Amino acid sequence: MKYHCVVILFCLLTKGWAQFNPQPNEVTEKFFPDAFELEEVTPGLQKSKGFTTYNELMDFLNGLKIKFPELVRIEYIGTSKKGKDIPIIYINNARQSGKKIRVFLQGGLHGDEPASTESVLYLLYDFLHNDENAELREHIELAVIPMANIDGYVRLRRNNAENLDLNRDQTKLMAHESVALKKAFTDFNPHVALDFHEFRPFRRDFIKMGNFGVTGAFDLMFLYSGNLNVPQALRKHTNTNFLEPTRKILDSLELSHFDYVTSAKHFGEIQFNRGSHNARSSATNYALLNTVAALIEVRGVGIGRTSFKRRVFSGYIVGKSFLQQAVIHKESTFSVLEETEANNEITVLLKRDVYQGELEVIDLETNEKISLNVTYRDALRSSPQLIRPRPKAYYISCDERDLVVKLRTLGLMVDTIKIDEEVEIERYLVTNRTTEGQKYEKMTLQSVQVELETTKLSIPAGSFIVYTNQENANILTEVMEPEAPNSFVSFGLIKTRVNQYLPIYRLP
Ligand SMILES: [Zn+2]
């Protein structure tokens, strides 16, 4: 057992990590046996080495279109940075009348998470071929992006060709692919969205735990939003009517699962972040765009093809359950999403609840599951730290056209002011500003403190206005309020100095 830990440490230190599978066979055999029988219908399942290539993906999708010409439509949402067309598959039974529930599925946003794409392909195949899915095909309109980050995927790299993480880019929208992906999402305007990922079960932090290191114990983890600007009814509906039945199905199949946790250093101590509230990542971003949304993480990054069938099966089971719940809870989903009762207060900053709790891991010394007492920082149990009244609208200076493009990509309607207007507004005076020494995702982050001043101002024609009484408006808090962690100001898209006013205003 000692040997394995030395090897893992060696691989981490020498960056031999990508080539070496750090998982001892006894862990695979005892906890993650590849005993799941899947039909070998997808390209990645049909081979024993490597994963689905871009050409194999296109052949597979075109094959489905030839076989089901009335149901399947393939379009391209744009190109990857290196020029590959990004396919999206729409499945809609046009003969069926009545309102359908729109479900959006995405795989391969991170290029080193191969079972994500494969699960989506398997699910797609099953959706079309399996007789037991007749009812699903009747009620669901499906949009599927199986390989969102093609340049990353073909090189088994997490980031895109610009070295940007596409799941940290969903408010600033700087990466080539991010704009196309977000536009496809908001054009389709789904009721339900599921983003497929894999997590790294051998983390650097895990080496120091137990006597000889530990590894993640779960087949998969669910990431769903704890963001307080996502209406509580929507958060509750997501957990109760989509995740809870899915957990039960996983239990019956003896696939282990947990709410998403990841280790993070906090003042030198290893703690565990649970859930998510960040609008820069898919699950929260989608939920703020008025969607029942979750991200799943299957245990798979960095272990090659180990337990590959099991991983694909895990993703497929969750995806299939989401499709089933979408049909079962179709009407209640419509009503939860149509509830426009907007909260009068918005949460600009929130605080995660911090507490001690148990975390199950696999001890590499004994090859047993053990329970660690850890510190959780829990986004699913968060409380507001800074709240403001919800404005009626935000005004944006005519010089900030780039922001308006991003807002429109996020599915918001932004109007242009036709004639000069004299309005009482609230403007932000920057009273303090700090920047991070290091860049984050190529951006110089800044955090600001502001004072709100009410004043009468002449808003010139050509300025922009975005109202908060529209469907996707909950995302506005996250991008427009300057102190919000993923706002245009925080990401440095709006340059500012102390004692200056920001070029955005609130209409109270
Ligand atoms: Zn991922």
Residues whose N, C-alpha, C, O or C-beta is under 5 A from the ligand:
A	BS01	ZN	H110 E113 H197 E198
